[in-house]
């Protein structure tokens, strides 16, 4: 989870980051982080759904129980939605 922690450390106080697209346009991307899931919540989810979550996803949940990454601030759309336990 070094990548997520490094990304979070680069964000502004408003949870934004300046990015440059392939055409050279610079825009501001937003990030929305949920509260971390507890080990008990993760275990309860796995038991009730009869699944074992991948190790990397389990680690992500302990940082943020779902998130919206790289949301376009100018238009309020797009982004990468990583689902949480709910």
C-alpha positions in Angstrom: 0.0 0.0 0.0 3.0 2.2 -0.4 1.4 3.7 -3.6 -1.8 4.8 -1.8 0.1 6.2 1.1 2.5 8.1 -1.3 -0.5 9.4 -3.3 -2.3 10.6 -0.1 0.9 12.4 1.0 1.0 14.4 -2.3 -2.5 15.7 -2.0 -3.3 19.3 -1.1 -5.2 20.2 2.0 -8.4 20.0 -0.1 -7.5 16.4 -1.2 -6.7 17.5 -4.7 -3.8 17.1 -7.1 -2.8 18.9 -10.3 -2.5 16.4 -13.2 -1.6 16.7 -16.8 -3.4 14.7 -19.5 -2.1 13.3 -22.7 -2.9 16.6 -24.6 -1.0 18.7 -22.1 -4.0 20.2 -20.4 -3.5 20.6 -16.7 -6.5 20.1 -14.4 -7.2 19.5 -10.7 -8.3 16.1 -9.7 -10.2 15.4 -6.4 -9.9 12.5 -4.1 -12.6 11.3 -1.6 -11.5 8.9 1.1 -13.7 6.9 3.4 -12.9 6.0 7.0 -10.8 2.8 7.3 -12.5 -0.5 7.9 -11.6 -2.4 11.0 -10.2 -5.9 10.9 -13.4 -7.1 12.5 -15.6 -5.4 9.8 -13.5 -7.1 7.1 -13.7 -10.5 8.8 -17.4 -10.1 9.2 -17.8 -9.2 5.6 -15.8 -12.3 4.5 -17.8 -14.6 6.7 -21.2 -13.3 5.8 -20.4 -13.4 2.1 -18.4 -16.6 2.2 -15.4 -15.0 0.4 -11.7 -14.3 1.1 -10.8 -10.9 -0.1 -7.5 -10.4 -2.0 -4.6 -9.4 0.3 -4.1 -6.1 -1.5 -7.8 -5.1 -1.3 -7.9 -6.1 2.4 -4.9 -3.8 3.0 -6.6 -1.0 1.0 -9.7 -1.3 3.2 -7.5 -0.7 6.3 -6.6 2.7 4.8 -9.9 3.7 3.2 -13.1 1.6 3.1 -13.7 2.7 -0.5 -12.6 5.8 -2.3 -13.1 8.0 -5.4 -9.8 8.8 -7.1 -9.0 11.3 -9.7 -12.5 12.9 -9.9 -12.5 15.8 -12.4 -13.0 19.0 -10.3 -13.9 21.2 -13.3 -16.8 19.0 -14.4 -17.6 17.0 -11.2 -17.4 13.7 -13.0 -15.2 10.7 -14.0 -12.8 9.3 -11.6 -12.0 5.8 -10.4 -14.5 4.5 -7.8 -13.0 1.8 -5.6 -15.9 0.1 -3.7 -15.8 -0.4 0.0 -17.5 -3.2 2.0 -20.9 -1.6 1.8 
